[in-house]
Amino acid sequence: MWRWLQNVFKGSSNSTKVALSPAAEDKGEIPPLSDEDYNFLFGQLLDGVAHGWQAPRVQRFFEQLGEQGKHPLWIRWLQQSYGPKVLASPVPDLELSKKLVLLAHQTQYLPKIMEVGAMANAIAQSIQQKATINPIWEYDGPDAGSLDETQAAQPEYITPDELLKRLEQDPAFAQQLAAQLGINETEPQVLLRVLLQRFQQDGQS
């Protein structure tokens, strides 16, 4: 795996070399990737497309994995492991969804690999839908200073209903939020509606 990574970042065209156990070498078997291997490699792939990898570079990524880069294996992993774990997070990762969409864009014309991109895009759409349906606001209100340093370092996540209640109870916070949103209206219902619209726009961008 380390030798493969060296090839990736040096742009080498050499085939991937995988260290096999003596028994596996005798049988000509290739050990399957573990869930950790998939997570690590997929993270490298997403970082690559986020930094400008084009379709040929993405295709070479899978080709260098040899048998371990076959698209049915990756699709099964995305369906059974990666997707469920990502969507189980209580905080939708919109930055991740953007990387997944970029991957889908770069693979849309690559035979077979395009199916991996389509699955990545489906996961991205689910993340964005979750953010739209149940957005979570990171609260940094005027009373945040009353927390000790350890607590203050951790953001507080609240649901739309909790946010509306806090806006109704804290006019100063309502004014602060209105200023952040760039509007003059401080009515809690209006602020919440505008905030939800902004979340939706961010999820679609």
MOGI-V941099 format. One record per residue. PHI is phi in whole degrees, -180 to 180 (none if undefined). NEAR is the number of other C-alpha atoms within 10 Angstrom. Layout:
BEGIN
phi->PHI near->NEAR
phi->PHI near->NEAR
END
This chain:
BEGIN
phi->none near->13
phi->-66 near->10
phi->-65 near->11
phi->-64 near->18
phi->-63 near->15
phi->-62 near->12
phi->-64 near->18
phi->-61 near->18
phi->-81 near->9
phi->-92 near->9
phi->72 near->12
phi->-70 near->14
phi->-97 near->11
phi->-66 near->10
phi->-69 near->13
phi->-68 near->22
phi->-109 near->14
phi->-117 near->15
phi->-73 near->13
phi->-110 near->13
phi->-71 near->11
phi->-54 near->9
phi->-66 near->9
phi->-67 near->12
phi->-65 near->11
phi->-62 near->9
phi->-91 near->8
phi->71 near->10
phi->-91 near->11
phi->-112 near->15
phi->-65 near->13
phi->-69 near->11
phi->-71 near->14
phi->-81 near->10
phi->-60 near->12
phi->-65 near->9
phi->-63 near->12
phi->-60 near->19
phi->-61 near->16
phi->-65 near->11
phi->-66 near->17
phi->-67 near->15
phi->-63 near->13
phi->-65 near->15
phi->-64 near->20
phi->-65 near->19
phi->-64 near->16
phi->-63 near->18
phi->-67 near->21
phi->-68 near->17
phi->-104 near->10
phi->109 near->11
phi->-60 near->17
phi->-98 near->16
phi->-53 near->18
phi->-60 near->11
phi->-70 near->17
phi->-65 near->19
phi->-62 near->18
phi->-64 near->16
phi->-56 near->21
phi->-74 near->18
phi->-64 near->16
phi->-69 near->20
phi->-83 near->17
phi->63 near->14
phi->-63 near->14
phi->-77 near->19
phi->-101 near->17
phi->-63 near->15
phi->-63 near->18
phi->-61 near->14
phi->-65 near->15
phi->-72 near->21
phi->-65 near->19
phi->-62 near->13
phi->-66 near->16
phi->-61 near->21
phi->-72 near->14
phi->-93 near->11
phi->-121 near->14
phi->-64 near->19
phi->-57 near->18
phi->-58 near->12
phi->-68 near->11
phi->-64 near->19
phi->-76 near->16
phi->-79 near->10
phi->-66 near->10
phi->-69 near->13
phi->-113 near->16
phi->-58 near->23
phi->-94 near->17
phi->-70 near->19
phi->-66 near->11
phi->-64 near->18
phi->-60 near->22
phi->-66 near->21
phi->-66 near->22
phi->-64 near->25
phi->-66 near->23
phi->-62 near->21
phi->-63 near->27
phi->-60 near->24
phi->-66 near->17
phi->-78 near->21
phi->-108 near->22
phi->-65 near->16
phi->-115 near->13
phi->-97 near->15
phi->-53 near->10
phi->69 near->13
phi->-63 near->22
phi->-60 near->19
phi->-70 near->19
phi->-65 near->23
phi->-63 near->24
phi->-65 near->19
phi->-67 near->20
phi->-61 near->23
phi->-65 near->21
phi->-63 near->17
phi->-66 near->23
phi->-61 near->28
phi->-65 near->19
phi->-67 near->16
phi->-63 near->25
phi->-67 near->25
phi->-65 near->16
phi->-64 near->18
phi->-67 near->21
phi->-74 near->20
phi->-74 near->11
phi->-134 near->16
phi->-66 near->21
phi->-124 near->19
phi->-99 near->18
phi->-85 near->13
phi->-87 near->15
phi->-138 near->15
phi->-76 near->15
phi->-65 near->11
phi->-89 near->10
phi->-64 near->14
phi->-68 near->11
phi->-78 near->9
phi->-80 near->10
phi->-75 near->9
phi->-63 near->9
phi->-65 near->7
phi->-69 near->12
phi->-65 near->13
phi->-73 near->10
phi->-100 near->9
phi->-67 near->12
phi->-102 near->14
phi->-107 near->16
phi->-131 near->15
phi->-82 near->12
phi->-57 near->17
phi->-63 near->10
phi->-67 near->12
phi->-64 near->20
phi->-61 near->20
phi->-62 near->12
phi->-68 near->16
phi->-63 near->21
phi->-68 near->16
phi->-90 near->12
phi->-131 near->15
phi->-58 near->14
phi->-65 near->14
phi->-67 near->19
phi->-61 near->23
phi->-66 near->19
phi->-63 near->15
phi->-66 near->22
phi->-61 near->21
phi->-66 near->13
phi->-66 near->9
phi->-82 near->14
phi->77 near->9
phi->-127 near->13
phi->-94 near->10
phi->-76 near->15
phi->-116 near->20
phi->-65 near->15
phi->-52 near->22
phi->-63 near->14
phi->-67 near->14
phi->-61 near->22
phi->-65 near->20
phi->-63 near->12
phi->-64 near->15
phi->-63 near->18
phi->-64 near->20
phi->-64 near->13
phi->-65 near->14
phi->-60 near->18
phi->-65 near->17
phi->-66 near->12
phi->-64 near->13
phi->-68 near->22
phi->-93 near->13
phi->-80 near->8
END
